[in-house]
Amino acid sequence: MEEQKKIIKDLISVGKPENLPEIEREANFTPFYGIPKRSAADTSKIIILTEAFSTENEFFEFSLKDVGHIEEIETISDSEGRNAVKVRLWVKKGARALSSRSFVVE
């Protein structure tokens, strides 16, 4: 959870405002919900996991330059006492991104 809080703080500190006007936000950005992680391969990217504690996870990867707004939604916990911060990340419409989903081959 500390990593997620640091990511949120870092985004805000590099000019990703928490208070982008709602009209501009809805007109120019698309929201994505999940758990923020840093990309291990590229520090200019952020990964959003759709599920916090699942082994079968979908994720989205965005360039930090395309993030216009970030909101902390809630802190979630599992039965083992692990915590994660869930965010709403507003990404510029038209931005290139990566999506990945795990599946079982049958």
C-alpha positions as CSV (number, residue, x, y, z in Angstrom):
1,M,0.0,0.0,0.0
2,E,2.9,2.4,0.7
3,E,4.0,1.9,-2.9
4,Q,0.6,3.0,-4.2
5,K,0.5,6.0,-1.9
6,K,4.0,7.0,-3.2
7,I,2.9,6.6,-6.9
8,I,-0.1,8.9,-6.2
9,K,2.1,11.5,-4.5
10,D,4.7,11.3,-7.3
11,L,2.0,11.8,-10.0
12,I,0.7,14.9,-8.2
13,S,4.2,16.3,-7.7
14,V,5.1,16.1,-11.4
15,G,2.1,18.2,-12.3
16,K,-0.8,15.7,-12.4
17,P,-3.4,17.7,-10.6
18,E,-6.0,16.2,-8.3
19,N,-8.4,19.0,-9.1
20,L,-8.7,19.1,-12.9
21,P,-12.1,20.8,-13.6
22,E,-14.8,18.1,-14.1
23,I,-16.0,19.5,-17.4
24,E,-12.5,19.4,-18.9
25,R,-11.9,16.0,-17.3
26,E,-15.0,14.4,-18.8
27,A,-14.5,16.0,-22.2
28,N,-10.8,15.1,-22.7
29,F,-10.1,12.1,-20.5
30,T,-11.3,8.5,-19.9
31,P,-11.3,7.1,-16.4
32,F,-9.7,3.8,-15.5
33,Y,-10.1,2.2,-12.0
34,G,-7.6,0.0,-10.2
35,I,-4.5,-0.5,-8.2
36,P,-1.5,1.7,-9.3
37,K,1.9,0.1,-9.8
38,R,5.1,1.3,-11.3
39,S,6.3,-0.3,-14.5
40,A,9.4,-2.3,-13.8
41,A,10.6,-1.9,-17.4
42,D,9.9,1.8,-18.0
43,T,9.7,4.4,-15.2
44,S,7.8,6.8,-17.6
45,K,4.8,4.3,-17.4
46,I,2.2,3.4,-14.8
47,I,0.3,0.1,-14.5
48,I,-3.2,-0.1,-13.2
49,L,-4.3,-3.6,-12.0
50,T,-8.0,-4.2,-12.1
51,E,-8.0,-6.5,-9.1
52,A,-5.8,-6.1,-6.1
53,F,-5.3,-9.6,-4.8
54,S,-6.1,-11.9,-7.7
55,T,-3.6,-14.1,-9.5
56,E,-5.7,-13.8,-12.6
57,N,-5.5,-10.1,-13.3
58,E,-6.2,-7.7,-16.1
59,F,-4.0,-4.6,-16.3
60,F,-3.6,-1.4,-18.2
61,E,-0.3,0.4,-18.9
62,F,-0.2,4.1,-19.6
63,S,2.4,6.7,-20.3
64,L,2.6,9.2,-17.4
65,K,2.5,12.1,-19.8
66,D,-1.1,11.0,-20.8
67,V,-2.4,11.0,-17.2
68,G,-4.4,14.2,-16.6
69,H,-5.9,13.5,-13.2
70,I,-5.7,11.0,-10.4
71,E,-8.2,10.4,-7.5
72,E,-7.8,8.1,-4.6
73,I,-11.1,6.1,-4.4
74,E,-10.7,3.8,-1.4
75,T,-8.4,1.4,0.5
76,I,-9.4,-2.2,0.2
77,S,-8.3,-5.2,2.3
78,D,-8.4,-8.9,2.0
79,S,-8.9,-11.6,4.6
80,E,-5.1,-12.0,5.1
81,G,-4.8,-8.4,6.2
82,R,-3.2,-7.0,3.0
83,N,-4.2,-3.5,1.9
84,A,-4.2,-1.7,-1.4
85,V,-5.2,1.8,-2.6
86,K,-7.7,1.9,-5.4
87,V,-7.6,4.9,-7.7
88,R,-9.4,6.5,-10.6
89,L,-6.9,7.5,-13.2
90,W,-8.0,9.9,-16.0
91,V,-6.1,9.2,-19.2
92,K,-6.1,11.5,-22.2
93,K,-8.5,10.4,-25.0
94,G,-6.5,9.2,-28.0
95,A,-3.5,8.1,-26.0
96,R,-1.8,4.8,-26.8
97,A,-2.0,2.2,-24.0
98,L,-1.5,-1.4,-23.4
99,S,-4.1,-3.9,-22.0
100,S,-3.4,-7.4,-20.9
101,R,-5.7,-10.1,-19.5
102,S,-4.8,-13.6,-18.3
103,F,-6.8,-16.6,-19.4
104,V,-6.7,-20.4,-19.3
105,V,-5.9,-22.2,-22.5
106,E,-8.3,-25.0,-23.1
